Amino acid sequence: MRAVKSLKESVKGFLKMTGHYADSAVYLAEHGYDDEYMRLLGAECESAGSPKEQAEGMALTAQGLLFRGQLRDALKAFEETDVSKLNRSVGHVFVNNYIFCLFLLNKPERIRTIYEEQNKLALSEGSLFMRRTIGIKEYIEKRYENAVTVFVKLLSEPDPRCTLMADICIVRTMLKLDMKDRAAEIAELGFGRYLGKGDITAEVNRLRLAISSQGVKKGSSKKKKRK
């Protein structure tokens, strides 16, 4: 009983936000975004009554799919969520993760649109997700040095559930600045945790290939110079 009480206390704020989704929230806190969590969440979504509960269920589903690496399914769920029915705390996390999903899918114009439409909500709290969005905005505006500064600070933050993924953000940005060696170091340290995460695994593999490709290009140019 003490363990259950302690667990509920640890996710107290999240439980306040979810209400109808308390059971899946407790499970998530202990087990993460596995198949059983998605099953529990799906059952709760089916029994949702009010428009608020339905919107919140769709928001939680979108984010669960995102963190599992099912990016296209996540995007569909993000687009179908009625943001106006979410309270500020849920909406804040939702919008910032929506922007991150679009970033992973390389949709800069859509990011600009969502950022402009939901700017107030996205920036309403000083969360790590908000800071990541600031970095993404700098990235899509091609202010890569500014983006790196933001993402470097996020790298030191704990990310046990792989929900922040600052290393993916910074490696992608560093490659734009031709910082291949540093990007390779960061990729080596953290990219192994994305194994088995679908589209996210594909993205980190793409970044690894980009790192090695940059190295080949540099080497080949040096050889040409020697000739």
N, C-alpha and C positions, 0 to 999 in steps of 0.2 A: 504493500500500500504506500509506503514511504517513497519507493522508487517511482510509482505512478504519479504521486503528488508532486515530487520533485520535477519530473518530466513535464507535467502540465504547467508548473510554475515557470520552467525555462522557456516555454513557448507561450506564456501568458498573453503577451501583446499580440501574437499571431492569432491566438484563439479568439481574442476580442474582435479582431478584424473579420474572422471567418464565420463564427457562430454556427451556422448549419454544417460547416465542414470541419468541426472539431475533431472527429475521430480520425479522419485522414491527416489532419494537421499533427496530431500526436504521433501517428505512425511515421509521418515524414521526418519529424524531429529525430527519431531514432534510427530509421532505416534509409532515408533518402528517397530519390525518385525512381524506385524500382517498379516492377510489374504489379506487385501487390498494392503499392500506393496508388497507381493509376486505376486499379480495379476499385479500390475503396472510394476514390474520388469520383469515378464514373457512377457508382451506385448513389452517391450523395447528389450528384448532378441530376440524376433521373428523378429523385424525390424532391428536388427544389421546387418551392411553391411560388414565391413572389418574384417579380422581375429583378429585384435586387439580388436575390439568391441565385437566380439563373445567370445573371451577368457575372457574378462573382465566381460561379462554378466554371463558366467559360474562360474567365481570366486565369484561374488556377490551372485549368487544363492546358491553356496556351503555354503557360510558363513551365509546366511539367514536361510537355512535349519539347520545348526549347532546350531544357537542361538535359534531356535524354538524347538530344541530337537529331530529333525528327523535325528539322527546320521548316520544311514546306507544310507539314501538317500543323506545326505551331503557328506559322504565318496565317494560315486559313482561320485558325481559332482566334488569333489576335484581331484579325479583320472583322470577325463576326461578333466580337464582344462589344456590348453597349457601354462605353466608358462612362457615360453620363449617369449610369446606375451604380457606379462604384463609389465607395466613400473615399476620402482624400488619401488615406494611408495605403489602401489597396490600389487605388488608381495611380498613385505615385510610383509604386514598384512596377505595376503593370506597364505603364507608358515607357519607363526606362528600359524594361526588358523587351518591349516591342521594338524600340529603336535598336537595341542590341541584336535582335533577331534579323532585322533589316540590314544591319552592318555585316553580319556573317554571310548574308545572302547577296551582298554587294548591290544594294539598292539605295544609292545616295540621294536621288531625287525624292524618293518616298520618305527617307529620313528627314529631309528638309521640310516636307509637308507636315509630317507628324510633329516635328519639333516646333514648327510655327503654330500649329493648331492647339497643341497641348503643352506649350512652353511653361505656362504657369503651374500646371500640375507636375510636370517633369522636374521642375526646379523647386518644388514646394518644401522639400526636406533636404537637409544636408547629408544624404545617405551616400554610401559607396556607389550605388547604382547611378545616382545623379552625377557624381564625379566622373564615372565612366562615360556617361552621355556627353558631358562637357568635352572629354577627350575625343569622342567619336565625332562631335560637331567640328572640332578643330581639324580632325583628319579629313573629313569630306570637303572642308573648305581649303584643303591642301596646306594648312599651317602645321606641317608635320613636326617641327621642333616643339611647338606648343603642346601638341598631342603627346609626344614622348614624355614631356615634363609631367603631364597629368598621369599618364599610365605608369611611369616609374614609381610615383608615390603610392599607387594602388598595389604594386607588386608586393609590398611589405605587409599588406593586409591579409588576414587569414581567409581562406576560401575552401573550407572543408567539403562543401557540397558541389564545388565547381559551378557556382552560380555567377561569379564575378568574371573569371577568365581574362584577367588583365594581361596575362602573358601572351595570349593570342592577339590581343589588341596591340601590344607594344611590338611584337615581332613583325606584324604586318606593317606597322608604321616605320620601324627601323629599316625595313627593306626598301621603303620609299626614299630613305635618306642614305642608302648604300652602307648601312651599319651592319654588314653581314656577320662579322665576327661576334659582335655583342648579341645579335639576334640568334646566332647559333648557340651561344652559351645559355641563353634564356630558354630556348627550345629544348635543349638537352636536359635542363633541370626540371621542366614542368610538363612537357608535352606527353610524357608517358601515361599520365592520368586520364587522358582522353581516349584511351583504347576502348573500343566497343561502344562509342557514342555516335554512331551513324554519320550524319552530315558534318558534325564537328570533327570527327576522326578524319574525314576526307579533307576538311579545311586545314588541319594541322599537317597532314601529309603533303598537301599542296604547298604550304609554307616551307616545309622541310625541303621539298624539291626546288623551290625558288631560292632558298639559301645555297644549296649545292650548285644550282645553275649559275648563280652569280659568281660563285667561285671558279667555275669552269671558264666562264667568259673572261674573267680577269686573267686567268692563267694563259688562255689562248692569245690574248692581246699582248701579253709579255713576250710570248714566243715569236709573235710577228715582229715585234720591235727588235729582237735579237737578230732576226734575219736581215 
